Amino acid sequence: MTSPSLNSLAEAKQLPAWSSWKDGTPAGYFGLEDADSAATFFRENGFVVIEGGFSPSEIEALREEATSICRGDRGEVRGMPPLIGGETDEEILRQVLCIHFPHKISDLMFETLKAKAFVEVLTRIIGPNVKCMQSMLFIKAAGKPGQAWHQDEVYIPTRDRTLTGGWIAMDDATVENGCLWVIPGSHRTGTMYFQEWHGDDRFDCSHEAQGFPYTNDDAVPVEVKAGSVVFFNGYLLHRSLPNYASSGFRRSLVNHYMSAESLLPWHWGGEMDGPVSQLDSRDIVMIAGEDPYRFRGYKNIHGVHIRPDGQGGCGNYQYNKK
């Protein structure tokens, strides 16, 4: 009789936290001093973990900053539920699944875009010239949904397949509280899988990739300790299940990066004109090297906003502009 897969146990809420560590540290976990080996693993598998990329004090500062953002202390966040006064920090945080572009209102999260852990790894994975176009702050309290199978390149298209996510664990992320799951090697062909509505209340309002030649049992959980950074390729299929823990949060700060040589045809409501070959969103931040297109200037296009979690219905979910 075949033993149940890790995925099937997780979906049945029968997989204890840190199950992927029962035989020791899983493959793909490195210290920052082994950045070259980490880059080699990344190219083959589409993901890699840098342990201890951020110190406990740096993580605590990010947690405090997340609370300040959710309280409205850093500026407007479109779609944020209004406060009536007297709410505890936990009550405020529980209202939020994800905030897009927090670096637009947080000096700390802006500076985090170019932290050493990012620069050291990304310049090996992508090249010497690296730009960032997005940040996302996930709060994901107990009971909040996950996100269905997807590839980040569907949302942020690059011309050279260099899109790379950098996912900072602000809490321990486990199979119990909704860690990432990845399908190793699913990035290699560079095939884009189209998305459709999933109708699954375990997941938020983002659609789900369809037609890929893998099963859920091909996935592996990426359980990480707070302070670790998960890097993943824009074509890598990944998802997260809901936070099934009885309490607490699975907070993370996720930034997206790409080669500065590549144009970014990220079309948000017609703000870019000209031939398709020259479409290039200039709402970016350079984090390493030189910008060969700096003569085109920079813009502030994208506004800070909430991602609907689907628990109150998705409505006509559209990305928000500034």
C-alpha positions in Angstrom: 0.0 0.0 0.0 1.4 3.4 -1.0 2.0 5.9 1.8 0.1 9.2 1.6 2.1 12.0 0.1 3.1 15.0 2.1 0.7 17.1 0.0 -2.3 14.8 0.7 -1.5 14.8 4.4 -1.2 18.6 4.4 -4.5 19.0 2.6 -6.1 16.7 5.2 -4.6 18.8 7.9 -2.7 15.8 9.2 0.9 16.9 8.5 2.6 18.3 11.6 4.8 21.4 11.4 8.4 20.8 10.3 7.6 17.4 8.8 9.9 18.1 5.9 12.8 18.4 8.4 12.3 15.0 10.1 15.5 13.6 8.4 17.5 16.8 8.8 17.7 20.0 6.8 16.1 19.5 3.4 17.9 20.0 0.1 18.3 23.6 -1.1 19.1 25.3 2.2 22.3 27.4 2.4 23.9 30.1 4.4 24.8 33.4 2.7 28.4 32.4 2.7 27.5 29.7 0.3 25.8 32.0 -2.2 27.6 30.5 -5.2 26.3 27.0 -4.3 22.9 28.5 -3.7 22.8 30.0 -7.2 23.7 26.6 -8.7 20.9 24.9 -6.8 18.5 27.7 -7.9 19.3 27.3 -11.6 18.5 23.6 -11.5 15.5 23.6 -9.2 14.0 27.0 -9.5 14.1 27.9 -5.8 16.6 28.1 -3.0 16.6 29.0 0.7 19.1 31.3 2.4 19.0 30.6 6.1 19.6 33.5 8.5 19.5 36.1 5.8 18.0 38.6 8.3 18.8 38.8 12.0 16.2 38.4 14.8 16.4 42.2 15.4 15.8 43.0 11.7 12.9 40.6 11.6 11.4 42.2 14.8 11.7 45.6 13.2 9.8 44.4 10.1 7.1 42.9 12.3 6.7 46.2 14.1 6.7 48.1 10.8 4.0 45.8 9.4 1.8 46.7 12.4 2.4 50.4 11.9 1.4 50.1 8.2 -1.8 48.2 9.1 -2.7 50.9 11.7 -2.4 53.5 9.0 0.7 55.2 10.6 2.7 55.2 7.3 0.0 56.5 5.0 -3.0 55.5 2.9 -3.5 51.8 2.0 -6.3 51.5 -0.5 -8.9 49.0 0.6 -7.8 48.9 4.2 -10.7 48.2 6.5 -11.5 51.4 8.6 -10.6 51.4 12.3 -13.1 52.3 14.9 -10.6 52.8 17.7 -9.4 50.7 20.5 -8.4 47.7 18.4 -5.5 45.6 19.5 -2.5 45.0 17.2 -3.7 41.4 16.7 -7.2 42.5 15.8 -5.9 45.0 13.2 -3.4 42.5 11.7 -6.1 39.8 11.4 -8.1 42.0 8.9 -5.3 41.9 6.3 -4.1 39.1 4.1 -1.7 41.0 1.8 -0.6 44.6 1.0 0.9 45.4 -2.3 3.8 47.9 -2.7 4.4 48.6 1.0 7.8 50.0 0.1 6.0 53.0 -1.3 5.1 54.2 2.2 7.7 52.5 4.5 11.3 53.6 4.6 12.3 50.4 6.3 10.7 48.2 3.6 12.2 50.4 0.9 15.7 49.9 2.3 15.0 46.2 2.7 14.7 45.9 -1.1 18.5 46.2 -1.3 19.5 44.3 1.8 22.8 42.3 1.6 21.0 38.9 1.4 19.2 40.1 -1.7 22.2 41.7 -3.5 24.6 38.8 -2.8 22.2 36.2 -4.2 20.4 38.1 -6.9 23.6 39.3 -8.6 24.6 35.7 -8.9 21.3 34.5 -10.1 20.3 37.4 -12.4 23.5 39.3 -13.1 25.3 42.5 -12.0 22.4 44.9 -12.8 19.2 44.2 -10.9 16.0 46.2 -10.5 12.9 45.7 -8.2 9.4 46.5 -9.4 7.2 45.1 -6.6 6.9 44.4 -2.9 4.1 42.5 -1.1 3.5 42.2 2.7 1.7 39.1 3.7 0.1 39.0 7.2 -1.8 35.7 6.8 -3.4 35.2 10.2 -4.7 31.9 11.4 -7.7 30.9 9.2 -6.6 33.1 6.3 -6.5 31.4 2.8 -3.5 30.5 0.7 -2.9 31.2 -3.0 -3.5 28.5 -5.7 -0.9 27.2 -8.1 0.6 30.1 -10.1 3.8 31.4 -11.8 4.8 35.0 -11.0 5.7 35.7 -14.6 2.0 35.6 -15.4 1.6 38.7 -13.4 5.0 40.4 -14.0 6.2 39.5 -17.5 9.9 39.9 -18.3 11.5 39.6 -21.7 14.4 37.4 -20.5 12.8 35.2 -17.9 14.8 36.7 -15.1 11.9 37.5 -12.7 12.9 36.3 -9.2 10.9 36.5 -6.0 12.7 37.0 -2.7 10.4 35.9 0.2 11.5 36.9 3.7 10.0 34.8 6.5 8.9 37.2 9.3 7.6 34.2 11.3 8.5 30.5 11.2 6.7 29.2 8.1 5.5 25.6 8.3 3.0 23.2 6.7 0.7 24.0 9.5 0.5 27.8 9.1 0.7 28.0 5.3 4.3 27.8 4.1 5.2 27.9 0.4 4.9 24.7 -1.7 7.0 24.4 -4.9 7.3 22.0 -7.8 11.1 21.7 -8.2 12.2 22.1 -11.8 8.9 23.3 -13.1 10.6 26.5 -14.3 13.0 24.8 -16.8 10.9 24.8 -19.9 9.9 28.4 -19.7 6.3 27.4 -20.4 3.6 29.8 -19.2 0.4 28.1 -17.9 -2.7 30.0 -18.3 -4.9 30.7 -15.3 -8.6 30.2 -14.6 -10.9 30.8 -11.6 -10.5 28.0 -9.1 -13.7 28.3 -7.1 -11.8 26.9 -4.0 -12.4 28.7 -0.8 -9.0 27.5 0.5 -7.4 30.1 -1.8 -7.6 33.9 -2.2 -8.9 35.8 -5.2 -6.0 35.1 -7.5 -6.7 32.6 -10.3 -5.0 29.1 -10.7 -2.6 27.8 -13.3 -4.1 25.1 -15.5 -2.8 22.3 -17.7 0.7 21.8 -16.3 2.2 18.3 -16.5 2.6 17.8 -12.7 0.4 16.7 -9.8 0.1 18.1 -6.3 2.2 15.2 -5.1 5.2 16.5 -7.1 5.3 19.5 -4.7 7.6 19.9 -1.7 6.9 22.2 1.3 9.4 24.9 1.9 9.4 25.2 5.7 11.7 27.9 6.9 12.6 29.7 10.1 12.0 33.4 10.6 14.9 35.4 9.0 15.3 32.9 6.1 14.8 34.1 2.5 13.2 31.9 -0.2 14.2 32.8 -3.7 12.2 31.4 -6.6 12.1 31.8 -10.4 9.2 33.6 -12.1 8.3 30.4 -14.0 8.3 28.1 -10.9 4.9 26.7 -10.0 4.2 27.4 -6.4 1.3 27.8 -4.0 0.4 28.0 -0.3 -2.3 26.3 1.6 -4.4 28.2 4.3 -3.0 29.0 7.7 -4.5 26.0 9.6 -2.8 26.9 12.9 -5.1 27.7 15.9 -3.5 31.2 16.4 -0.7 33.5 15.2 0.5 34.7 11.9 2.6 33.6 8.9 4.0 37.0 8.0 6.3 37.5 5.1 7.7 40.3 2.9 8.1 39.4 -0.7 10.0 41.4 -3.3 10.2 40.8 -7.0 13.4 41.5 -9.0 14.7 41.2 -12.6 17.6 42.1 -14.8 17.9 45.8 -15.4 18.9 45.1 -19.1 15.4 43.6 -19.7 12.5 45.9 -20.4 9.4 45.4 -18.2 6.2 45.3 -20.3 4.0 45.4 -17.2 1.0 47.1 -18.6 -1.3 48.6 -16.0 -4.2 50.3 -17.7 -2.5 52.0 -20.6 0.2 54.1 -18.9 2.8 53.0 -21.5 2.7 54.0 -25.1 4.7 53.0 -28.2 5.5 49.7 -29.9 5.2 46.5 -27.9 8.9 45.9 -28.3 9.6 49.1 -26.3 7.0 48.8 -23.5 8.8 49.3 -20.2 7.3 50.2 -16.9 9.6 52.7 -15.1 8.1 52.3 -11.6 11.3 50.5 -10.4 14.0 50.7 -7.8 17.6 49.8 -8.7 19.2 47.6 -6.1 22.5 46.6 -7.8 24.7 47.8 -10.7 23.6 50.3 -13.4 20.3 51.0 -15.1 20.9 51.1 -18.9 17.6 52.9 -19.4 18.0 55.5 -16.8 17.7 58.2 -19.5 14.0 57.3 -19.6 13.5 58.5 -16.1 11.4 56.9 -13.3 7.7 57.0 -12.5 5.4 56.4 -9.5 2.6 54.4 -11.0 1.4 51.7 -8.6 -0.5 52.6 -5.4 -0.3 50.8 -2.1 -3.4 48.5 -1.8 -5.0 45.5 -0.2 -5.3 42.2 -2.0 -8.8 40.7 -1.4 -8.7 37.5 0.5 -12.0 36.2 -0.8 -13.5 35.6 2.6 -15.9 38.4 1.9 -16.2 37.7 -1.9 -13.8 38.7 -4.6 -16.1 41.1 -6.5 -14.5 42.5 -9.6 -10.9 42.0 -8.4 -8.6 44.4 -10.3 -5.1 45.5 -9.6 -5.0 49.1 -8.3 -3.1 52.0 -9.8 -1.9 55.0 -7.8 
